[in-house]
Amino acid sequence: MSNNKFKQKSPLQRFLFIFGLFFFVIYLGLGCMFILWKDMPITLDYTSRALFGGVLIIYGIFRFYRLWNK
């Protein structure tokens, strides 16, 4: 069994990991915002907002999964 996952990462890899986590939180937050914010300044019906919010949340989870497996 290889122990490569627990090696010390370079500063660039660490930065990219934190950057990826940051965008995971951004996508998750935006998705929740689109779903839960009732008086949103963007005029979309609730179905479109919920669909777009769901897509953002799924994309954020997908990015986190790819980041974690790297």
Backbone as numpy.savetxt, mean C-alpha at the origin, in Angstrom:
# Nx Ny Nz CAx CAy CAz Cx Cy Cz
18.85 -25.05 4.33 18.02 -23.88 4.33 18.91 -22.63 4.33
18.63 -21.75 3.44 19.44 -20.54 3.30 18.99 -19.48 4.30
19.94 -18.71 4.75 19.67 -17.66 5.73 19.81 -16.29 5.09
19.57 -16.18 3.77 19.75 -14.93 3.05 18.75 -13.86 3.45
17.59 -14.23 3.92 16.56 -13.25 4.26 16.95 -12.42 5.48
17.82 -12.94 6.33 18.18 -12.26 7.55 19.56 -11.60 7.49
20.13 -11.50 6.29 21.41 -10.81 6.14 21.23 -9.32 6.34
22.30 -8.64 6.70 22.27 -7.19 6.82 22.06 -6.57 5.45
21.09 -5.68 5.34 20.79 -5.06 4.06 21.64 -3.81 3.88
21.89 -3.49 2.61 22.64 -2.28 2.32 21.76 -1.07 2.61
22.36 0.11 2.77 21.54 1.31 3.02 20.51 1.57 1.92
20.86 1.29 0.68 19.91 1.48 -0.41 18.73 0.53 -0.29
19.00 -0.74 0.03 17.92 -1.71 0.20 17.03 -1.34 1.38
17.65 -0.86 2.46 16.88 -0.43 3.62 15.97 0.75 3.27
16.54 1.72 2.52 15.76 2.88 2.10 14.59 2.46 1.22
14.83 1.58 0.26 13.76 1.13 -0.62 12.69 0.34 0.14
13.10 -0.42 1.15 12.14 -1.15 1.97 11.24 -0.18 2.73
11.84 0.83 3.35 11.06 1.82 4.10 10.18 2.63 3.15
10.70 2.96 1.98 9.93 3.67 0.96 8.72 2.84 0.52
8.91 1.54 0.35 7.82 0.64 0.00 6.78 0.55 1.10
7.23 0.49 2.36 6.29 0.48 3.48 5.49 1.78 3.55
6.16 2.89 3.28 5.49 4.19 3.27 4.37 4.21 2.24
4.65 3.72 1.03 3.62 3.73 0.00 2.53 2.70 0.27
2.86 1.61 0.95 1.82 0.67 1.38 0.83 1.38 2.29
1.33 2.13 3.24 0.46 2.86 4.17 -0.34 3.93 3.41
0.30 4.61 2.45 -0.40 5.63 1.65 -1.56 5.00 0.88
-1.31 3.91 0.17 -2.37 3.26 -0.61 -3.49 2.75 0.29
-3.13 2.18 1.42 -4.12 1.69 2.37 -4.97 2.85 2.91
-4.31 3.94 3.27 -5.01 5.11 3.79 -5.92 5.75 2.75
-5.41 5.88 1.52 -6.24 6.46 0.46 -7.46 5.59 0.16
-7.25 4.28 0.15 -8.37 3.38 -0.09 -9.43 3.51 0.99
-9.01 3.54 2.23 -9.97 3.72 3.33 -10.64 5.09 3.26
-9.87 6.10 2.88 -10.43 7.45 2.76 -11.53 7.49 1.69
-11.28 6.87 0.53 -12.27 6.86 -0.52 -13.54 6.11 -0.10
-13.37 5.06 0.70 -14.53 4.28 1.11 -15.30 4.95 2.25
-14.60 5.50 3.22 -15.26 5.94 4.45 -15.64 7.43 4.48
-14.99 8.28 3.72 -15.24 9.73 3.78 -16.53 10.04 3.03
-17.55 10.49 3.75 -18.87 10.70 3.16 -18.96 11.99 2.34
-18.42 13.10 2.84 -18.51 14.39 2.15 -17.22 14.71 1.41
-16.80 13.81 0.58 -15.55 13.96 -0.16 -15.70 15.06 -1.21
-14.67 15.91 -1.39 -14.76 16.99 -2.38 -14.87 16.49 -3.83
-14.48 15.25 -4.09 -14.59 14.69 -5.43 -16.01 14.16 -5.61
-16.66 14.57 -6.68 -18.05 14.15 -6.87 -18.11 12.82 -7.62
-18.18 11.75 -6.87 -18.36 10.40 -7.40 -19.48 9.74 -6.60
-20.22 8.88 -7.24 -21.22 8.15 -6.47 -20.50 7.12 -5.58
-21.22 6.64 -4.58 -20.59 5.79 -3.57 -20.04 4.49 -4.17
-20.72 3.94 -5.16 -20.26 2.68 -5.76 -18.90 2.85 -6.41
-18.73 3.93 -7.15 -17.43 4.20 -7.80 -16.33 4.45 -6.78
-16.67 5.22 -5.74 -15.68 5.48 -4.69 -15.28 4.21 -3.98
-16.25 3.36 -3.65 -15.95 2.11 -2.95 -15.13 1.18 -3.83
-15.45 1.13 -5.11 -14.70 0.29 -6.03 -13.26 0.78 -6.16
-13.08 2.09 -6.33 -11.73 2.65 -6.44 -10.96 2.48 -5.14
-11.62 2.67 -4.00 -10.97 2.46 -2.70 -10.55 1.01 -2.51
-11.41 0.09 -2.94 -11.07 -1.33 -2.85 -9.88 -1.69 -3.72
-9.83 -1.10 -4.93 -8.69 -1.35 -5.82 -7.41 -0.81 -5.20
-7.46 0.37 -4.58 -6.27 0.93 -3.92 -5.81 0.04 -2.76
-6.74 -0.46 -1.98 -6.37 -1.33 -0.86 -5.76 -2.63 -1.36
-6.36 -3.23 -2.38 -5.81 -4.47 -2.94 -4.43 -4.24 -3.53
-4.26 -3.10 -4.23 -2.94 -2.79 -4.80 -1.90 -2.58 -3.70
-2.29 -1.92 -2.62 -1.37 -1.72 -1.49 -0.96 -3.05 -0.87
-1.91 -3.96 -0.71 -1.60 -5.29 -0.15 -0.68 -6.05 -1.10
-0.96 -5.95 -2.41 -0.11 -6.61 -3.40 1.32 -6.07 -3.35
1.47 -4.75 -3.23 2.82 -4.17 -3.13 3.52 -4.62 -1.86
2.78 -4.70 -0.75 3.38 -5.15 0.50 3.83 -6.60 0.38
3.01 -7.44 -0.26 3.37 -8.84 -0.47 4.65 -8.96 -1.29
4.75 -8.19 -2.36 5.96 -8.23 -3.20 7.17 -7.70 -2.45
6.96 -6.65 -1.63 8.05 -6.08 -0.85 8.55 -7.09 0.19
7.64 -7.78 0.83 8.00 -8.73 1.88 8.75 -9.93 1.32
8.39 -10.37 0.12 9.03 -11.54 -0.48 10.34 -11.22 -1.18
10.71 -9.99 -1.27 11.95 -9.60 -1.94 13.15 -10.00 -1.15
